[in-house]
Amino acid sequence: MILELAEEFNQRFENKKNLPLITSCCPSWVKFCEQFYPDLIPHLSGCKSHQQIAGAIIKKQLSEFEQIPVEKIVSVSVMPCTSRKYESGRTDYFTQNGADVNFVLTTRELIQLIRMNGLDLNSVEPENADQPLSSGSTLSGLQGLTGSTLDSILKTIYYQHTGRTFENKSMFEFDSLSEGYKTGVIIIGNAKLNVAVINGLKNSVQLTDAIRNKKRIPDIVEIMACFGGCICGGGQPFSMKEKDYKKLLLSATASKNPELIHAPFQNKAIHDITDKIIGKPMSEMNLTLFHKQIS
C-alpha cells in the first residue's frame, strides 16, 4: 500500500491535481468524509486499505499460482478495528471476483475464540508466516500508529528522489497519544511538501473545513479516526487502559528487529510480487486490484 500511495502522491503533486492527497486507509474516516464532506472525496486517495489490498493479493496469488478456484478461497483478517467489518462488505471495493476479504474478526473476538477452544499459546511452537508476510519491514510493523503511514510515504519518496534511505528517525515526528493535529514542512530534493497528521475524527474538522474553504491547502494529509491510531481501535480488548496503550506504543516504536529491513521499498518480497503478479505502482493491474472502483 505504501508504494502505491507514494506513486499516487507523486503523480498528483507533479500534475498539481486534487491536492491535498488525503489517506484512505482508515474506513471510519473514509465514511465520515463521504457523509459529511462529500466535496472532498476527490482528495481521498483512491487506494484501498492494507486489509483490502492484502485480500486482493492473497486471492490473486493463490488462484493463479496454486491453481485454486477463487470461489473456494476464503480470506479472513484479524483487525483491531470494528469498521473493518463494514469495509470488507463495500461493493465498490470488490474486484471482479467479489469480496477480497470474506470475514473480519476483531482482536477481541480472536481472543474469545482462543479461550473458548482452550488453546494455550504459550505452549505453541512459534513459526514464521508464509511469504510474503514473513519478510516485513520495521515501518510496516508501525502502521497501526497515527503518523506512521505518512512517515512511510515520505521516506519512500525521499528514497525515490535521492537514492538514500532515511532510517534513524521519523521524517515528521508525531506523538500518537498526546498530539491531535500537527502540520509541518518537509524538504525532499527541490520539493517543499506541506504535510499534516490528524489523530481522532474530532480533530479533523479544523483542517477539512479549511481545505473546503480554500484557506489551507497542504500537499498530503494522514487522518486516523481513533486517537492513537489503529492500535487503539474499537476491536481491542475492553480491559485495555491508557497505560496499556502506552505500553503497546512504546513496544511498537522500540521494535528495532535487526533481522527486519527498514522500509517497504527495500523488501524483496514486495518487488517479487510487483514483478510477477501485479506490476508497478499505479499500473493498470494495480488500479483494478487496489483502488476503489468508480461506478
C-alpha angles and dihedrals in degrees: 000000000000094000089048093049092047092053092044089053092046090055094046093046093048092049094037088229129147095352131201098054104212118201118248101195094106111074093197091055092045091053091046090052093047092051103039105020105032090152088066095055092100087062093056114099111254088221119110123230128274090261095054095043091050090051092050093050093046093053095043094047096046094044096048103034102029094036092231114152106249092229088063094053114096116193118201123183129193113214139173088222128083091201090067087076091060092042094055090057097052106119092207086064093053121107122216088280094056127244115015091201114042101183135017124201122190120227088252093053092050091052089051091051091049092051094043090055094046095239118167106205091187089068095048117103108237118237135179122262119250119268133306090025095055094067104056127154133238091250093050088055090058097053092108091068124086109252095024095099092053091046091051092049092049092049091049091051090045091055092046092053101037106024089230131109124234105209113141099075143353118288088220114028115218131169107216096201101043108030123070102177131011135169131189148151124257122193116211114173107309093338125099110204122197106209137181138189123200122195115195127009095257088062093053096070095073093058099035090053090049091050091047091052093044091241095123127020113181119182100234133010133188116204126184121183096211118069105244093020133260091327087071094045128144093254094063121106114291090226094065114111131192091270089056092053090049089052091050092048092049091047092050096047091046095050099110097159106187089210091062125081115234106239140022093245088064093053112111091197090060091050090049090054090046093051099041108029119015112015130226122333112285091015120145091261092050092049088055097046105030106033134075111262113239113216 
